Amino acid sequence: MTQELKEIAQGLKAFLLNAEEDEIILKAALNQEKAAFNSMKTRANETADKNAGEVLRRETASAAQTAPIPAKEQEKSAEIMTQNTQKTETQISNAPADKAAEIAYIADMIKNCQRCDLGKTRIKAVPGEGNINAKIMFVGEGPGYEEDRQGRPFVGRAGQLLDKIIAAMGFSREEVFIANIVKCHPMVDPSNPDKRSNDRAPKSDEIAVCRRYLEQQIKTISPDYVVALGGVAAKTLISEVQPFGSVRGKIFDLKLSCVTLDKPVKILATFHPAALLRNPGWKKDAWENLKVLLADMGRKPASK
């Protein structure tokens, strides 16, 4: 219990120390998006002004050689030009935010992150991948051996099982988004990254540093459901005090620590695929958990 309290204290300290820096990082991402939008808007206005000026110039030149245009027709022409300009302005203002660019920007921040020891010992960061408009987002605890080398989540044996689970639910890997609580490989012996069975659970201070990246991904993707795979993901995203067994298979409203969601998102916890490989008898329970989620979605599983 003492060691756990120490880890929690370390995590809280790391979170507080990095909170301001995190805010700056994420605001920078948002400002970049706003700058891109404003630049597009300015270019559109300049083009509209240029075109309007050219029309006016031609009309003025033509007027010098022909009979003057009646005042009423001039007013009607000006009104039409104003309406067209306003229409273009509205189209640009209502353009959807570029989610792909935002997710890519977060991924770049993750790949360049060195804010905890995991970033110093990894081979490749693993930001996550999938459909940026996914209805379901799967979240594990952290990358393993294969993921560390490929820079992709769930590509080892546990990933193969997750793919089968996703297919049984009636989805494909391309339809969902897959990520982890921490984005770099936690190793028992970081000095020997080529060693097999070198995985460990992430520490609380590592989670505190990394969770803002995940939460910003969730906010940006805005899924309807998040599936927490395993105890670490459940503890981080559902409850730090309730045992995994008491939250597994139940649906909760997702409440994040670092960002505010734009809409309600539900979350359900079940076993991590790696745990199912070690304990095949748990597969039935995991499937029952996921059927709860499918029922809440109003969907039927693709297979038993």
Buried (B, 14 or more C-beta within 10 A) or exposed (E): EEEEEEBBEBBEEBBEBBBEEBEEBBEEBEEEBEEEBEEEBEEBBEEBEEBBEEEEEEEEEEEEEEEEEEEEEEEEBEEEBEEEBEEBBEEBEEEEEBBEBBBEBBBEBBBEBEBBBBBEBBBBBBBBBBBBEBBBBBBBBBBBBBBBBBBBBBBBEBBEBBBEBBEBBBBEBEBBBBBBBBBBBBBEEBEEBEEEEBBEBBBBBBBBBBBBBBBBBBBBBBBBBBBBBBBBBBBBBBBEEEEBEEBBBEBBEBEBEBBEBEEEBBBBBBBBBBBBBEEEEBBEBBBEBBBBBBEEBEBEEEEE
